[in-house]
Amino acid sequence: MTVLEEIIRNTKLTKKDFCQRIGITQQALNNYLNGRLISSEVAIKIKKEFNLSIDYILTGEKDNFTKNINFKEENQKIIEEANNKMNEIYYHLLNAERLKIKE
């Protein structure tokens, strides 16, 4: 089972409902389930919609650092924005590494 299949199963949504929640077509979902790399935009939508880390979405590795620490509300937005940017950079680095491996 892929990580994406696990996410869908854990959300207890149908594939159609999952697609609607993150704003993709069922064909796009099928492409991802069949091995196409998830775009950074879709990975970030999944992250935000289901409170998951980019690491987990792309690799299956769980990172609960920011979920287990209580931050002051005014700092939470700054932390979330920094985490989103870090996840986007990580996503691009991971994809670059995957492309190197395929070559």
C-alpha positions as CSV (number, residue, x, y, z in Angstrom):
1,M,0.0,0.0,0.0
2,T,1.4,3.4,-0.9
3,V,1.5,6.3,1.5
4,L,-1.3,8.1,-0.5
5,E,-3.5,5.0,-0.3
6,E,-2.8,4.9,3.5
7,I,-3.8,8.6,3.8
8,I,-7.0,8.0,1.9
9,R,-7.8,4.9,4.0
10,N,-7.1,6.8,7.3
11,T,-9.3,9.7,6.3
12,K,-12.2,7.3,5.7
13,L,-13.1,9.3,2.5
14,T,-13.9,7.9,-0.8
15,K,-11.4,8.6,-3.5
16,K,-13.9,11.1,-5.1
17,D,-14.4,12.9,-1.8
18,F,-10.6,13.0,-1.1
19,C,-10.1,14.5,-4.6
20,Q,-12.7,17.2,-3.9
21,R,-11.1,18.1,-0.5
22,I,-7.7,18.7,-2.1
23,G,-8.9,20.0,-5.4
24,I,-7.6,17.4,-7.9
25,T,-9.3,15.2,-10.4
26,Q,-9.7,11.5,-10.0
27,Q,-7.5,11.0,-13.0
28,A,-4.7,13.0,-11.2
29,L,-5.2,10.8,-8.1
30,N,-5.0,7.7,-10.2
31,N,-1.7,9.0,-11.7
32,Y,-0.3,9.6,-8.2
33,L,-1.4,6.1,-7.0
34,N,0.3,4.6,-10.1
35,G,3.7,6.1,-9.3
36,R,3.6,9.7,-10.7
37,L,5.4,12.1,-8.3
38,I,3.0,14.3,-6.3
39,S,3.4,17.9,-7.2
40,S,4.5,20.3,-4.5
41,E,1.1,22.1,-4.7
42,V,-0.8,18.9,-4.1
43,A,1.5,17.8,-1.4
44,I,1.0,21.1,0.4
45,K,-2.8,20.9,0.0
46,I,-2.7,17.4,1.5
47,K,-0.5,18.7,4.3
48,K,-2.8,21.5,5.2
49,E,-6.1,19.6,4.7
50,F,-5.1,16.6,6.8
51,N,-2.4,18.1,9.1
52,L,0.4,15.8,7.8
53,S,4.0,16.5,7.2
54,I,5.5,16.7,3.8
55,D,8.0,14.0,4.9
56,Y,5.2,11.6,5.6
57,I,3.3,12.4,2.4
58,L,6.4,11.9,0.2
59,T,8.3,9.2,2.0
60,G,6.0,7.7,4.7
61,E,8.4,9.0,7.4
62,K,6.5,10.6,10.3
63,D,7.6,13.9,11.8
64,N,5.6,15.0,14.8
65,F,7.9,17.7,16.1
66,T,5.6,20.7,15.7
67,K,2.5,18.7,16.6
68,N,3.9,17.8,20.1
69,I,4.9,21.2,21.2
70,N,2.5,23.9,22.4
71,F,3.5,27.2,20.9
72,K,2.0,30.6,21.7
73,E,-0.7,31.4,19.2
74,E,1.1,34.5,17.8
75,N,4.2,32.3,17.0
76,Q,2.2,29.4,15.5
77,K,1.6,31.3,12.2
78,I,5.3,32.1,11.9
79,I,6.2,28.5,12.6
80,E,3.6,27.2,10.1
81,E,4.8,29.5,7.4
82,A,8.5,28.6,8.0
83,N,7.6,24.9,8.0
84,N,5.6,25.2,4.8
85,K,8.6,26.9,3.1
86,M,11.0,24.3,4.5
87,N,8.7,21.5,3.3
88,E,8.5,23.0,-0.2
89,I,12.3,23.2,-0.4
90,Y,12.6,19.7,0.9
91,Y,10.1,18.5,-1.7
92,H,12.2,20.0,-4.5
93,L,15.4,18.5,-3.2
94,L,13.8,15.1,-2.9
95,N,12.5,15.3,-6.4
96,A,15.9,16.4,-7.7
97,E,17.5,13.4,-5.9
98,R,14.9,11.0,-7.4
99,L,15.6,12.4,-10.9
100,K,19.4,11.8,-10.4
101,I,18.7,8.2,-9.3
102,K,16.6,7.6,-12.5
103,E,19.4,8.8,-14.7
